[in-house]
Structure formats: structure tokens, C-alpha cells
Amino acid sequence: MSYSLPLFPHAMVEATEVFLQLSLLLVIAVVSHFVIRQFRQPTIVGEILIGIVLAPSVLSAVGITLFDHDLVSIFAALGAIFLLFLVGLESDIRAIYTRKNFLVALGGVLLPLVFGFLVAYVMVPDSAHGPTATQFTMAMFVGATLVATSTAIAASMLLEMGLLRERVARTIMGAVIVDDVLGLLVLSIVVEMSQPGGLDPTSIALVLAVSAIFLVVAISMGVFFFRRIVVRLQEAGDRLGVKHGGFIFAMAVTFLYAFVAEAIGLSAIVGAFVAGALFASTPLREEFTEGAGYLGAVFTPIFFISIGLLVNLGAAAAVPEFLPFALVLTAVAIATKVVGCAVPARLGKMTKQESLAVGWGMVPRGEVGLIVALTALTAGVIGDGLFSVIVLVMIVVSILPVPLFKRALVAVVREREAARGPTTNQETADVR
């Protein structure tokens, strides 16, 4: 007997296809882990690289199609949500919106936006424009793609190295949430600028207001309502032999927050992070960490593989005049984030090594940058060639900083040990 599973977007996908896709993706993830570990690199680097190798632009050239885009997108979204829920469990919700985090995020938004705009305005030829664009609006969209940090990549490294409770992690995770809101504000401004009517201050104020209301309501509901229900459900379940009742309800709240965040224009992973942070101070944190950890082990690698699958090498190679632009944009994307975030962190009384770790941790870009690029493409502001180059740059700046971020985190651990005096070197060895 066969049956179908209704999956977004409005398609009937055979269940056998779901099982086959999951099997392939998980085997590929495991292979990438063992291969990349031979080079002493983080597992997410292997996942992204193997995604590039298996991207449709590469395999289609030899007539091979392995993956269904819609299915991979759904699996990847689940992976990102579980990952950020885990990160939230290690975080203090009260420590997100601090003055230091805001300044770090602001520096990491303004510098990439300004320098990305200047590079695109000077270097991108008129032929790269879409039918509705001017040189100014095209350059503004390119600058906007460099604004938002990938929460998942930094979070995965911090989780892998067991440093989620360090000051560096709190600063990075707090700053990337603020960064996400500021990135969406920049996108709103740029979209309005590309419209015939020009910039509308009302829509900008609306983005800020909706984001603030969501965070206030989500945190308040979590603290005064959902958190209490989860604890009571778990206690009642233990008496009745329903072992995981609290955890199941906590995951329901997580998906609810992800849904609302996505519906109002924020990233779904922001909602997942807030949900995890709400349960961090409950006596169930360890149990939730274990349960979400197993779910994340299955789906989170697919998220990073999906980033590599977005690369279209053929489209990028078809416009060789974009090569100098791509190289300069990559350098600007990395340098502006490191400087823009490390300097405010240093001014916020973090140590030199901690500030550098914050800077490198904020470099990787993610889904918001890709959303900006896709918005520009669908609005007719950029052409296919420039879109492919921007996506490729997003992937490169997500991969290149990871080893440097890891090295900076190891330096933070060494610096902390040196401040404590002669102690065991086991902690440093654990994060290498």
C-alpha cells in the first residue's frame, strides 16, 4: 500500500521519496564529518562543502538529480530550529538586549552596508541591473545582503566546543538576534527605496514596532504561562507514566514561536531561540537539551548541506567580469563584520581575544542575506548573474571564517586559563 504526505508548498510528495531523501542526506552528512575531521576542521565546513559538490549546478551537468529542493528546505528548517532551541537552552533571555550587544550588532550592520554599497556602486556594470533598477538601488540591495549574520553557524561552533555559557557566546548570540531585527529593517528601507513612491517612514516604524511587540509578548507569555505549564505537565506526566509530556509541549511552543516569527517577517530561528531561552532556567533544562540534541543530530547537518546546495557555479562562471567584484565583495564582507563587531566589543570591556572571537563569530552570513538577494532578483533590481555571484559570496563568507573563529575561541579559553593561573590543560585540549 502506498500513500502520500502533504508537504509545503502545496505538493503531494510520495512517502518513499521522503525516506530516500533522508537516507541520502544523513549518509552524506556522516561521510562529510569523517572526511573533514581528518583535516581538523569543524563538521559544518564539511557539510557546506559537500553541499556545494552535490549542488544541482554541478550534478545536473552530468545528468544526475539527487535531491528534491522542497524536501531539503523543510528538513533544513527543522535542523535550524532544533539547533537554535538548543542554543536558547544555554542562554539567559535577560542578557540578549544589552547595550553592548546592541552596539556590536549596530557596528556589524552599518559597516557592511556602507562598504558593500560602495563596492557594488563602483564595480558592478550596468548589464547586471534588473529592468526596474538604478545603479543606486542595485548597490543598496548588494550592501543589504551583507548585513545579517547567520545565527546557526556561530551557534553550531559554540555548541560543538562547549562554550555556550561563556561571555563570548552570550555577546554573539545576543548581537545576532539584534542583528536580525536590524537586517530586516534595512531590507524594509531598501525595498521601499526601490518602489516608485520612494521611502515610506511608516513602514519602517511598523517593522520595528512589530518586532518589539513579538519579543515582549513572546517572552512574557513564556515566563508567566508556557514555562509553568511545561513544568506542571512534566510533573503530572511523571506520576502517570507519561515520560516526555513536558518536552513535547515545549517543542510545540517552539514551533509556535517559529511560526509567528516567520509570519511577521523575522526569521523562524529567532522564535526558536527565544523559546529555548525561556526554558533555560527550569529544572527540565538538562532533559530538554538531551531530547533536542538527538533531534538536532538528525536534522541540523541537513541545514548546512542545504546552504551548499544553493550555489550555482555555472551561473557564476558565465559572467567572468564579476570575478574581481566577487573577490572584493568577499573581502569587504569579512573585514567589515570583524572590525564592525570586534571594536564595539572591545570598547565594551571585553578582552582582545574575546573581541576577536566576537568579530569572527559574526562574519558568517545566512538565510537573511539570501532572502535579500532573492527579493532583489524577484523585484527586478538585479539579474541572474549578479544573484548567483552574491549567493556564492554568501557561501564563501560562511565557510572561510569558521577555522579562524575556532582558533579565536581556543585563544579565549587559553586566555581565561592564564588568568586563573597554573591549571590543567584538559579544558583547552577539549576544544581543539
Secondary structure, DSSP 4 states (H G I P E B T S, - for coil): ---EEEETTTEEEEHHHHHHHHHHHHHHHHHHHHHHHTTT--HHHHHHHHHHHTSHHHHGGGT-----HHHHHHHHHHHHHHHHHHHHHTS-GGGSS-HHHHHHHHHHHHHHHHHHHHHHHHHS-GGGB-TT--HHHHHHHHHHHTT-B-HHHHHHHHHHTT-TTSHHHHHHHHHHHHHHHHHHHHHHHHHHHHSTT---HHHHHHHHHHHHHHHHHHHHHIIIIIHHHHHHHHHHHHHHT-TTHHHHHHHHHHHHHHHHHHHTTS-HHHHHHHHHHHTTTSTTHHHHHHHHHHHHHHHHHHHHHHHHHT--HHHHHT-GGGHHHHHHHHHHHHHHHHHHHHHHHHHTT--HHHHHHHHHHT--B-HHHHHHHHHHHHTTSB-HHHHHHHHHHHHHHHHTHHHHHHHHHHHHHHHHHHHH-S--SHHHHHT-
